[in-house]
Amino acid sequence: MNEQNYRELLAFATDVASQAGDLILDFRKRRLEKEWTSARHFKTAADDASDALMRHLIGERFSGHNILSEEGSPHMQGSPFTWVLDGVDGTIGFATGINNHFSVCVGLCENGVPVVGAVNAVGRGELYAAAKGVGAFLNGKPIRVSDCTEVNQVLMGIDSGKENKDSNIPYLVRLKASDGVSCAMMSGCASVPMVLVASGAMQAYLATSLAPEDMAAAVPIIREAGGKVTNLAGDEWILGDSSILAANLVLHGKLFEMVSAIPGRFLGSLAERKGGAK
């Protein structure tokens, strides 16, 4: 595809994220009941409604594309294009009001590579968007990753996942050592810390075991803002990877060197890369 195609897809993704964002804000005015989907994870009616709206809009416009979303069954048609959706990323903050780290995520991958992303952090009034070769934007204005190169000045996000909640502990221990970062924090949301890396408000993000819906939309935003995004094996992040490390080029190299020797099985590069991105 050419730049004009990516611009058109970006405009569409941004519109979908905007409509879904308005929807979940309307839900937030009501009393939201928690639906526990596992022993330690819940969702609300807003998650399902947002997901349904996005799937409907995409199905109307791109009926032949694949759709992968957190709340719905995969809709795979053998297309090179896969929409990766999260109706509410950061349901804890959204449902409880303890922070504003929640968003609607709309990503598009082409042959497994993220090429378009829109993250609507509605609680913050911030809509982040990017497309391959087009640039990265916050509320329509260009953004750039931080130029910080000192590890001890880094404010970063770090996460594990819903199922492997202790998988990030060895990384957290290493990053908080005396030669480590200034602050490593968890907010119950992946997408907002990731786009804050793209805007330069945070300097890095690391996660060990997340679903693609948590990450795919933010990946092209960070890359178009000048950042580097890999999995924890050091490979460029593609759809199917469950781990992630994002920062500017210099910090990424330094942080990867710090954590690369940590043994673990949450590297997110193995079966998917052997079989090719789906």
C-alpha positions as a Markdown table, in Angstrom:
| # | Residue | x | y | z |
|---|---|---|---|---|
| 1 | Met | 0.0 | 0.0 | 0.0 |
| 2 | Asn | 1.0 | 3.6 | -0.5 |
| 3 | Glu | 1.0 | 6.5 | 1.9 |
| 4 | Gln | -2.5 | 7.7 | 0.8 |
| 5 | Asn | -3.9 | 4.2 | 1.6 |
| 6 | Tyr | -2.4 | 4.3 | 5.1 |
| 7 | Arg | -3.8 | 7.8 | 5.7 |
| 8 | Glu | -7.3 | 6.6 | 4.8 |
| 9 | Leu | -6.9 | 3.7 | 7.1 |
| 10 | Leu | -5.7 | 5.9 | 9.8 |
| 11 | Ala | -8.7 | 8.2 | 9.4 |
| 12 | Phe | -11.0 | 5.3 | 9.7 |
| 13 | Ala | -9.3 | 3.8 | 12.7 |
| 14 | Thr | -9.4 | 7.2 | 14.4 |
| 15 | Asp | -13.1 | 7.5 | 13.7 |
| 16 | Val | -13.8 | 4.0 | 15.1 |
| 17 | Ala | -11.8 | 4.7 | 18.3 |
| 18 | Ser | -13.6 | 8.1 | 18.7 |
| 19 | Gln | -17.0 | 6.5 | 18.4 |
| 20 | Ala | -16.2 | 3.7 | 20.8 |
| 21 | Gly | -14.6 | 6.2 | 23.2 |
| 22 | Asp | -17.8 | 8.2 | 23.3 |
| 23 | Leu | -19.7 | 5.0 | 24.0 |
| 24 | Ile | -17.6 | 3.9 | 27.0 |
| 25 | Leu | -17.8 | 7.4 | 28.5 |
| 26 | Asp | -21.6 | 7.2 | 28.3 |
| 27 | Phe | -21.4 | 3.8 | 30.1 |
| 28 | Arg | -19.1 | 5.3 | 32.8 |
| 29 | Lys | -21.9 | 7.6 | 33.9 |
| 30 | Arg | -23.8 | 4.6 | 35.1 |
| 31 | Arg | -23.2 | 2.1 | 37.9 |
| 32 | Leu | -21.1 | -0.6 | 36.2 |
| 33 | Glu | -21.4 | -4.1 | 37.5 |
| 34 | Lys | -18.3 | -6.3 | 37.4 |
| 35 | Glu | -18.5 | -9.6 | 35.5 |
| 36 | Trp | -15.8 | -11.8 | 36.8 |
| 37 | Thr | -14.5 | -13.8 | 33.8 |
| 38 | Ser | -11.8 | -15.6 | 35.8 |
| 39 | Ala | -10.7 | -15.8 | 39.4 |
| 40 | Arg | -8.7 | -12.5 | 39.2 |
| 41 | His | -10.1 | -10.7 | 36.1 |
| 42 | Phe | -13.4 | -8.9 | 35.4 |
| 43 | Lys | -15.1 | -6.9 | 32.7 |
| 44 | Thr | -18.1 | -4.7 | 32.4 |
| 45 | Ala | -21.0 | -4.2 | 29.9 |
| 46 | Ala | -19.0 | -1.4 | 28.4 |
| 47 | Asp | -16.2 | -3.8 | 27.3 |
| 48 | Asp | -18.7 | -5.9 | 25.3 |
| 49 | Ala | -20.7 | -2.9 | 23.9 |
| 50 | Ser | -17.5 | -1.1 | 22.7 |
| 51 | Asp | -16.2 | -4.3 | 21.1 |
| 52 | Ala | -19.5 | -4.9 | 19.3 |
| 53 | Leu | -19.6 | -1.4 | 17.9 |
| 54 | Met | -16.0 | -1.6 | 16.6 |
| 55 | Arg | -16.5 | -5.0 | 15.0 |
| 56 | His | -19.7 | -3.7 | 13.4 |
| 57 | Leu | -18.0 | -0.6 | 11.9 |
| 58 | Ile | -15.1 | -2.6 | 10.6 |
| 59 | Gly | -17.3 | -5.3 | 9.2 |
| 60 | Glu | -19.3 | -2.7 | 7.3 |
| 61 | Arg | -16.2 | -1.1 | 5.7 |
| 62 | Phe | -13.8 | -4.0 | 5.4 |
| 63 | Ser | -15.8 | -7.2 | 5.3 |
| 64 | Gly | -12.9 | -9.3 | 4.0 |
| 65 | His | -10.5 | -8.3 | 6.8 |
| 66 | Asn | -9.6 | -10.4 | 9.8 |
| 67 | Ile | -10.7 | -9.2 | 13.3 |
| 68 | Leu | -9.1 | -10.2 | 16.6 |
| 69 | Ser | -10.6 | -8.7 | 19.7 |
| 70 | Glu | -10.4 | -9.3 | 23.5 |
| 71 | Glu | -14.1 | -9.8 | 24.0 |
| 72 | Gly | -15.2 | -11.5 | 20.7 |
| 73 | Ser | -14.3 | -14.7 | 18.9 |
| 74 | Pro | -11.6 | -14.3 | 16.3 |
| 75 | His | -13.0 | -13.6 | 12.8 |
| 76 | Met | -10.2 | -14.9 | 10.5 |
| 77 | Gln | -10.7 | -15.0 | 6.8 |
| 78 | Gly | -7.2 | -15.5 | 5.5 |
| 79 | Ser | -6.7 | -11.8 | 4.8 |
| 80 | Pro | -3.3 | -10.1 | 5.1 |
| 81 | Phe | -5.0 | -7.4 | 7.2 |
| 82 | Thr | -6.0 | -8.1 | 10.8 |
| 83 | Trp | -7.8 | -5.5 | 13.0 |
| 84 | Val | -6.8 | -5.9 | 16.6 |
| 85 | Leu | -9.2 | -4.4 | 19.1 |
| 86 | Asp | -9.7 | -3.8 | 22.8 |
| 87 | Gly | -13.0 | -2.2 | 23.7 |
| 88 | Val | -11.7 | -1.1 | 27.1 |
| 89 | Asp | -8.1 | -1.5 | 27.9 |
| 90 | Gly | -7.6 | -0.7 | 31.6 |
| 91 | Thr | -11.0 | -1.9 | 32.9 |
| 92 | Ile | -9.8 | -1.6 | 36.5 |
| 93 | Gly | -9.3 | 2.2 | 36.2 |
| 94 | Phe | -12.3 | 2.6 | 34.0 |
| 95 | Ala | -14.7 | 0.8 | 36.3 |
| 96 | Thr | -13.3 | 2.0 | 39.7 |
| 97 | Gly | -12.1 | 5.5 | 38.9 |
| 98 | Ile | -8.8 | 5.0 | 40.7 |
| 99 | Asn | -6.9 | 6.4 | 37.7 |
| 100 | Asn | -7.4 | 7.6 | 34.2 |
| 101 | His | -5.3 | 4.9 | 32.5 |
| 102 | Phe | -7.9 | 3.3 | 30.3 |
| 103 | Ser | -8.6 | 3.5 | 26.6 |
| 104 | Val | -10.1 | 2.1 | 23.4 |
| 105 | Cys | -7.6 | 0.5 | 21.1 |
| 106 | Val | -7.9 | 0.0 | 17.4 |
| 107 | Gly | -4.9 | -1.5 | 15.6 |
| 108 | Leu | -4.3 | -2.8 | 12.1 |
| 109 | Cys | -1.6 | -5.3 | 11.2 |
| 110 | Glu | -0.5 | -6.1 | 7.7 |
| 111 | Asn | 0.9 | -9.6 | 7.4 |
| 112 | Gly | 1.4 | -9.5 | 11.2 |
| 113 | Val | 3.2 | -6.1 | 11.2 |
| 114 | Pro | 1.4 | -3.2 | 13.0 |
| 115 | Val | 0.9 | -0.5 | 10.5 |
| 116 | Val | -2.0 | 1.6 | 11.9 |
| 117 | Gly | -3.0 | 2.4 | 15.4 |
| 118 | Ala | -5.4 | 4.6 | 17.3 |
| 119 | Val | -5.5 | 4.7 | 21.2 |
| 120 | Asn | -8.3 | 6.8 | 22.6 |
| 121 | Ala | -7.4 | 7.5 | 26.2 |
| 122 | Val | -10.8 | 9.1 | 26.8 |
| 123 | Gly | -10.3 | 9.6 | 30.6 |
| 124 | Arg | -7.4 | 11.9 | 29.7 |
| 125 | Gly | -9.0 | 13.5 | 26.7 |
| 126 | Glu | -6.1 | 12.2 | 24.6 |
| 127 | Leu | -6.4 | 10.5 | 21.2 |
| 128 | Tyr | -3.2 | 9.0 | 19.9 |
| 129 | Ala | -2.9 | 7.8 | 16.3 |
| 130 | Ala | -0.3 | 6.8 | 13.8 |
| 131 | Ala | 0.1 | 5.0 | 10.4 |
| 132 | Lys | 3.2 | 3.7 | 8.6 |
| 133 | Gly | 5.1 | 6.5 | 7.0 |
| 134 | Val | 2.6 | 9.1 | 8.1 |
| 135 | Gly | 3.7 | 10.0 | 11.6 |
| 136 | Ala | 2.4 | 9.8 | 15.1 |
| 137 | Phe | 0.0 | 12.3 | 16.6 |
| 138 | Leu | -1.7 | 13.3 | 19.9 |
| 139 | Asn | -5.0 | 15.1 | 19.2 |
| 140 | Gly | -3.8 | 15.8 | 15.7 |
| 141 | Lys | -0.4 | 17.3 | 16.7 |
| 142 | Pro | 2.9 | 15.4 | 16.0 |
| 143 | Ile | 4.6 | 13.7 | 18.9 |
| 144 | Arg | 8.1 | 12.3 | 19.5 |
| 145 | Val | 9.6 | 9.9 | 22.0 |
| 146 | Ser | 11.8 | 11.3 | 24.8 |
| 147 | Asp | 15.4 | 12.1 | 24.0 |
| 148 | Cys | 16.5 | 10.8 | 27.5 |
| 149 | Thr | 19.5 | 8.5 | 27.3 |
| 150 | Glu | 20.2 | 8.0 | 31.1 |
| 151 | Val | 18.7 | 4.8 | 32.5 |
| 152 | Asn | 18.6 | 6.2 | 36.0 |
| 153 | Gln | 16.3 | 9.0 | 34.8 |
| 154 | Val | 13.8 | 6.7 | 33.2 |
| 155 | Leu | 10.1 | 6.6 | 34.2 |
| 156 | Met | 8.7 | 3.4 | 32.8 |
| 157 | Gly | 5.6 | 1.2 | 32.8 |
| 158 | Ile | 6.0 | -2.5 | 33.5 |
| 159 | Asp | 3.3 | -5.2 | 33.3 |
| 160 | Ser | 2.8 | -8.9 | 33.4 |
| 161 | Gly | -0.6 | -10.1 | 32.3 |
| 162 | Lys | -3.9 | -11.5 | 33.5 |
| 163 | Glu | -2.7 | -15.1 | 33.7 |
| 164 | Asn | 1.0 | -14.8 | 34.4 |
| 165 | Lys | 0.9 | -12.2 | 37.1 |
| 166 | Asp | 4.3 | -12.9 | 38.6 |
| 167 | Ser | 6.2 | -13.2 | 35.3 |
| 168 | Asn | 7.5 | -9.6 | 35.5 |
| 169 | Ile | 9.0 | -9.9 | 39.0 |
| 170 | Pro | 12.6 | -10.8 | 37.9 |
| 171 | Tyr | 12.5 | -7.8 | 35.4 |
| 172 | Leu | 11.2 | -5.5 | 38.1 |
| 173 | Val | 13.9 | -6.6 | 40.5 |
| 174 | Arg | 16.6 | -5.9 | 37.9 |
| 175 | Leu | 15.2 | -2.6 | 36.8 |
| 176 | Lys | 14.9 | -1.3 | 40.4 |
| 177 | Ala | 18.5 | -2.2 | 41.2 |
| 178 | Ser | 21.0 | 0.6 | 42.0 |
| 179 | Asp | 21.9 | 1.0 | 38.4 |
| 180 | Gly | 18.3 | 0.8 | 37.2 |
| 181 | Val | 15.5 | 3.1 | 36.4 |
| 182 | Ser | 14.1 | 6.0 | 38.4 |
| 183 | Cys | 10.6 | 4.5 | 38.6 |
| 184 | Ala | 8.9 | 1.4 | 37.2 |
| 185 | Met | 5.2 | 1.4 | 37.7 |
| 186 | Met | 2.0 | -0.5 | 37.0 |
| 187 | Ser | -1.3 | 1.2 | 36.3 |
| 188 | Gly | -3.5 | -1.7 | 35.3 |
| 189 | Cys | -3.4 | -0.7 | 31.6 |
| 190 | Ala | -0.8 | -1.3 | 28.8 |
| 191 | Ser | -1.9 | 1.0 | 26.1 |
| 192 | Val | -1.8 | 4.3 | 27.9 |
| 193 | Pro | 1.8 | 3.9 | 29.3 |
| 194 | Met | 2.8 | 2.8 | 25.8 |
| 195 | Val | 1.4 | 5.9 | 24.1 |
| 196 | Leu | 2.9 | 8.0 | 26.9 |
| 197 | Val | 6.3 | 6.6 | 25.7 |
| 198 | Ala | 5.4 | 7.8 | 22.2 |
| 199 | Ser | 4.7 | 11.3 | 23.5 |
| 200 | Gly | 7.8 | 11.4 | 25.6 |
| 201 | Ala | 5.9 | 11.7 | 28.9 |
| 202 | Met | 7.3 | 8.3 | 29.9 |
| 203 | Gln | 10.6 | 6.9 | 28.6 |
| 204 | Ala | 10.1 | 3.1 | 28.4 |
| 205 | Tyr | 7.6 | 0.3 | 28.7 |
| 206 | Leu | 8.1 | -3.4 | 29.3 |
| 207 | Ala | 5.7 | -6.3 | 29.6 |
| 208 | Thr | 6.2 | -10.0 | 29.9 |
| 209 | Ser | 3.0 | -11.8 | 29.0 |
| 210 | Leu | 0.2 | -9.7 | 27.4 |
| 211 | Ala | -2.5 | -10.4 | 24.8 |
| 212 | Pro | -2.0 | -8.7 | 21.4 |
| 213 | Glu | -5.1 | -6.6 | 21.9 |
| 214 | Asp | -3.3 | -4.8 | 24.7 |
| 215 | Met | -0.3 | -3.8 | 22.6 |
| 216 | Ala | -1.0 | -3.8 | 18.8 |
| 217 | Ala | -2.6 | -0.4 | 18.5 |
| 218 | Ala | 0.2 | 1.4 | 20.4 |
| 219 | Val | 3.1 | -0.3 | 18.6 |
| 220 | Pro | 2.9 | 1.8 | 15.3 |
| 221 | Ile | 2.4 | 4.9 | 17.4 |
| 222 | Ile | 5.7 | 4.4 | 19.2 |
| 223 | Arg | 7.5 | 3.5 | 16.1 |
| 224 | Glu | 6.2 | 6.5 | 14.1 |
| 225 | Ala | 7.2 | 8.7 | 17.0 |
| 226 | Gly | 10.8 | 7.5 | 16.7 |
| 227 | Gly | 10.9 | 4.6 | 19.2 |
| 228 | Lys | 12.0 | 1.0 | 19.0 |
| 229 | Val | 9.6 | -1.8 | 19.9 |
| 230 | Thr | 10.7 | -5.4 | 20.2 |
| 231 | Asn | 9.8 | -8.5 | 22.2 |
| 232 | Leu | 12.0 | -9.6 | 25.1 |
| 233 | Ala | 14.0 | -11.8 | 22.7 |
| 234 | Gly | 15.1 | -8.6 | 20.9 |
| 235 | Asp | 13.0 | -9.3 | 17.7 |
| 236 | Glu | 10.9 | -6.5 | 16.2 |
| 237 | Trp | 7.4 | -6.8 | 17.7 |
| 238 | Ile | 4.8 | -8.5 | 15.5 |
| 239 | Leu | 1.3 | -9.8 | 16.0 |
| 240 | Gly | 1.5 | -12.9 | 18.2 |
| 241 | Asp | 4.4 | -11.7 | 20.4 |
| 242 | Ser | 3.3 | -11.7 | 24.1 |
| 243 | Ser | 6.3 | -9.7 | 25.5 |
| 244 | Ile | 7.3 | -6.2 | 24.6 |
| 245 | Leu | 10.0 | -3.6 | 25.3 |
| 246 | Ala | 9.6 | 0.0 | 23.9 |
| 247 | Ala | 11.9 | 3.0 | 24.3 |
| 248 | Asn | 13.9 | 5.4 | 22.2 |
| 249 | Leu | 16.8 | 3.8 | 20.3 |
| 250 | Val | 19.5 | 4.5 | 22.8 |
| 251 | Leu | 17.5 | 3.5 | 25.9 |
| 252 | His | 16.1 | 0.4 | 24.3 |
| 253 | Gly | 19.6 | -0.8 | 23.8 |
| 254 | Lys | 20.6 | -0.1 | 27.3 |
| 255 | Leu | 17.5 | -1.6 | 28.9 |
| 256 | Phe | 17.6 | -4.7 | 26.7 |
| 257 | Glu | 21.2 | -5.3 | 27.8 |
| 258 | Met | 20.0 | -5.0 | 31.4 |
| 259 | Val | 17.2 | -7.5 | 31.1 |
| 260 | Ser | 18.3 | -9.9 | 28.3 |
| 261 | Ala | 20.2 | -12.2 | 30.7 |
| 262 | Ile | 17.1 | -12.8 | 32.8 |
| 263 | Pro | 15.9 | -16.4 | 32.3 |
| 264 | Gly | 12.2 | -16.8 | 31.5 |
| 265 | Arg | 9.7 | -18.3 | 29.1 |
| 266 | Phe | 7.8 | -15.1 | 28.4 |
| 267 | Leu | 9.8 | -14.0 | 25.4 |
| 268 | Gly | 6.9 | -14.0 | 23.0 |
| 269 | Ser | 8.9 | -15.0 | 19.9 |
| 270 | Leu | 8.8 | -18.7 | 19.6 |
| 271 | Ala | 5.9 | -20.6 | 18.1 |
| 272 | Glu | 4.5 | -17.6 | 16.3 |
| 273 | Arg | 7.7 | -16.8 | 14.5 |
| 274 | Lys | 8.4 | -20.5 | 13.6 |
| 275 | Gly | 5.0 | -20.7 | 12.0 |
| 276 | Gly | 4.8 | -17.2 | 10.7 |
| 277 | Ala | 2.6 | -14.3 | 11.9 |
| 278 | Lys | -1.1 | -15.0 | 11.6 |
